[in-house]
Amino acid sequence: MSRTSDRLSLMETFLRIVEAGSLSAAGTQLGTSQPTISRRLHALESSLGVRLLLRNTHGMQLTDAGQRYVARAKELLADWQGFEADLRGDDDVPEGMLRVVAPHAFGQERLVAPVTEYLRRYPRTTVEWRLHDGPLRLVEDGIDCVIRVGALEGEAVVARKIFEVDRIIVAAPSVVGTRPIARPSQLEALPWLAIGTFYRNSVRLESERGTARVVRFQPRFITDSLFALRAAALDGLGVAVVSAWVVEDDLAQGRLTHVLPGWRSQSLPVYIAYPEARFYPAKLRRFVEIMRTAFAVSA
């Protein structure tokens, strides 16, 4: 085994230890013994001249050097795998685990179909589908790509837009009653529901003619879940601005009313993003292609 390939093997072993949570679990996943994994870890630490893991009766903990090594090692391995994939060219077949993080509501409803297509088309791949709406550390957490609704913040990533989410005003028929609502200002007299990740005490509405108005209110119910927001609207708790796709059936069946149909909140872009790198493995490239094609958005 060459020195370079040996280093890569030790690097992969260490990352597997961290991901598995123990040396014995890493050994099981790699099809070898715990003593062999321990020897590999010792060899890596000896070659680097630093401790990467602290082990005691309560488990193991990364040292500061270990934390830096994990982040950098994932980048280096991804670059190396991408480099090999690039050399293989069009014959490169997607394979292996792809770790993806998606928003809860969108990830449960609109994104499962393209993921299913991806898995059927590339049977040598596996997708770990995590639903999470909070901030992320892609490299440190071993995430290959993330799908996000709204503005992207934080670390340097490559982002591709795959969708635009239309947001409309809805309420149960019992909330609006027989009162005609012709102007945004009339909404302020009604009870409101809010989704705290995008609006809380006010919302900016835009008309089809390009006019903008800000509606201010004190919400009776605040949530970070689109599904909870929809449920509260269906129960007649108040007016809400929601993603149009969430309430399509409710509007068609008359369970909710489209309030002020000539007005809507600003649409939200949906991005697929992944860490910057020189090369990307086929499993990631093909996944991005399928996601973008599924929503027919070019960027």
GICOR-V374431 format. One record per residue. RES is the residue in one letter. NEAR is the number of other ideal C-beta (glycine too) atoms within 8 Angstrom. D_CENTER is the distance of its C-alpha to the mean C-alpha in whole Angstrom. Layout:
{{RES NEAR D_CENTER} {RES NEAR D_CENTER}}
This chain:
{{M 4 38} {S 5 38} {R 5 37} {T 6 34} {S 8 33} {D 9 34} {R 9 32} {L 10 29} {S 10 29} {L 12 30} {M 12 27} {E 9 25} {T 14 27} {F 15 26} {L 13 22} {R 11 23} {I 14 25} {V 10 22} {E 8 19} {A 10 22} {G 7 23} {S 9 27} {L 11 29} {S 8 31} {A 9 27} {A 14 26} {G 13 30} {T 8 29} {Q 8 26} {L 9 28} {G 5 31} {T 6 33} {S 6 35} {Q 8 34} {P 6 37} {T 9 36} {I 16 32} {S 9 34} {R 8 36} {R 12 34} {L 14 32} {H 8 35} {A 9 36} {L 13 33} {E 12 34} {S 7 37} {S 8 36} {L 9 34} {G 5 37} {V 7 34} {R 8 33} {L 13 29} {L 12 29} {L 8 31} {R 6 32} {N 6 34} {T 2 35} {H 3 32} {G 7 30} {M 11 28} {Q 7 27} {L 11 26} {T 11 28} {D 6 27} {A 10 28} {G 12 26} {Q 10 23} {R 8 24} {Y 11 24} {V 13 21} {A 10 19} {R 8 22} {A 11 22} {K 12 19} {E 11 19} {L 9 23} {L 12 22} {A 13 19} {D 11 22} {W 9 24} {Q 10 23} {G 13 22} {F 10 25} {E 8 27} {A 12 25} {D 9 26} {L 6 29} {R 7 29} {G 6 28} {D 3 28} {D 5 29} {D 9 26} {V 7 24} {P 13 21} {E 8 21} {G 9 19} {M 7 16} {L 13 12} {R 10 10} {V 15 6} {V 11 3} {A 13 3} {P 11 5} {H 12 8} {A 11 11} {F 13 9} {G 13 8} {Q 8 11} {E 9 13} {R 8 13} {L 12 11} {V 9 13} {A 8 16} {P 11 14} {V 11 13} {T 8 16} {E 10 18} {Y 13 17} {L 11 18} {R 7 21} {R 8 22} {Y 12 21} {P 6 22} {R 7 22} {T 13 19} {T 7 17} {V 12 13} {E 8 11} {W 8 9} {R 9 7} {L 10 7} {H 9 6} {D 7 7} {G 4 9} {P 5 10} {L 10 9} {R 7 11} {L 13 10} {V 11 14} {E 9 15} {D 7 12} {G 9 13} {I 12 9} {D 10 10} {C 14 7} {V 13 4} {I 17 4} {R 9 5} {V 9 9} {G 8 11} {A 3 13} {L 9 11} {E 4 13} {G 6 14} {E 7 14} {A 4 15} {V 12 13} {V 7 14} {A 8 12} {R 10 13} {K 10 13} {I 12 13} {F 9 14} {E 9 16} {V 13 15} {D 9 19} {R 12 20} {I 12 23} {I 14 26} {V 15 27} {A 15 29} {A 12 31} {P 9 34} {S 6 36} {V 12 34} {V 12 36} {G 6 39} {T 3 41} {R 6 41} {P 4 40} {I 9 37} {A 5 38} {R 5 36} {P 9 33} {S 7 36} {Q 10 37} {L 14 33} {E 8 34} {A 4 36} {L 12 34} {P 8 32} {W 12 28} {L 16 25} {A 12 22} {I 15 18} {G 9 18} {T 6 15} {F 7 16} {Y 10 20} {R 7 23} {N 8 26} {S 9 26} {V 8 25} {R 10 26} {L 14 27} {E 10 28} {S 10 31} {E 5 31} {R 4 34} {G 6 32} {T 6 33} {A 8 31} {R 10 31} {V 8 30} {V 12 30} {R 6 30} {F 10 30} {Q 5 30} {P 11 28} {R 8 29} {F 10 25} {I 8 22} {T 11 19} {D 6 15} {S 9 15} {L 11 15} {F 9 17} {A 8 19} {L 15 20} {R 13 21} {A 8 23} {A 13 25} {A 18 26} {L 10 27} {D 7 29} {G 9 31} {L 10 30} {G 15 29} {V 14 28} {A 15 24} {V 11 22} {V 14 19} {S 11 17} {A 10 20} {W 9 18} {V 12 18} {V 14 22} {E 8 23} {D 6 25} {D 11 26} {L 12 28} {A 6 30} {Q 6 31} {G 7 32} {R 7 30} {L 13 29} {T 10 31} {H 9 29} {V 11 31} {L 11 32} {P 6 31} {G 5 32} {W 11 29} {R 10 25} {S 12 23} {Q 7 21} {S 9 19} {L 11 15} {P 10 13} {V 14 10} {Y 11 9} {I 13 8} {A 13 9} {Y 13 10} {P 11 13} {E 5 16} {A 10 19} {R 5 22} {F 11 21} {Y 9 18} {P 12 19} {A 10 19} {K 13 17} {L 12 14} {R 10 16} {R 12 17} {F 15 13} {V 12 13} {E 8 16} {I 12 16} {M 13 13} {R 13 15} {T 8 18} {A 10 17} {F 9 16} {A 5 19} {V 9 18} {S 4 20} {A 5 19}}
